[in-house]
Amino acid sequence: MASPPLGSALVREALLLGLGGEAADVFPSWAQMLAWDAERLVTAALHWPKPAARRTLGGWIAARGTDGWTALFEVAAVGPQEERAGRRALLGVLDATAVPGEALHALLGDPVLGGWAEHTLHARGHAPVTSAVPLSARAVHLVDELEAVCLAASLDHRMTAGPDEEEPDLFADLHATFDKAAASWPGGAPALLTALAAADPHASASLMRQFSHHPDRATSERARRAWRTFHTSGRARSPRATKSAKRAGGKRKRY
């Protein structure tokens, strides 16, 4: 990995002089970041632009080999509830083809990341042992997939809708993706909603609000109960959707 340009190094040194003892954490050098443990690196990378996170995480892993991937997986699967989706998302900024195949196969049984490992192996043309993937891990991966669909639909609406046109109660793409997953989920759509809520309360909060408008009555009622639980407890807040449901009288806003 190439060293930072001289100009960047000079800027960093000037900042260090101005900020004092804590500046090394705010503006770490490349060598300092490579020496960090996985927890410290991931906590910092949550706030970096994707290109910076990709370059630094990639360099950190390259310096450690398979052990680096193992340490990253362990940290990506835990952490404060409000950070867990972001930690998992860091795996998506990396080059999935660089993950050793044996590391992915070993991850299949993980209750959090097993679904991601299964999806990654399929994308690489491998045939994972699907029976090894816990249902909880499939639910975690579905939370992330559905949230990505929801965000894409929201951004598309912003780009194409009129100035006073509000978002639909339930995005069509989100509806279709959910129904496809629910068709093969044990217990159907209501059971899938319960699994999603348990998998990641924070990341699933905005999804529950959307699915409270699902045309299937059992599904919408299950989602409505889950959303009310999250809203009243204060446990779940999506970083992209923090307002109460339109049903409660408020306007929806996404961040």
Summary of the structure (lengths in Angstrom):
residues: 255
radius of gyration: 20.5
end to end distance: 34.5
largest distance: 62.3
contacts: 753
relative contact order: 0.07
helix: 68%
strand: 1%
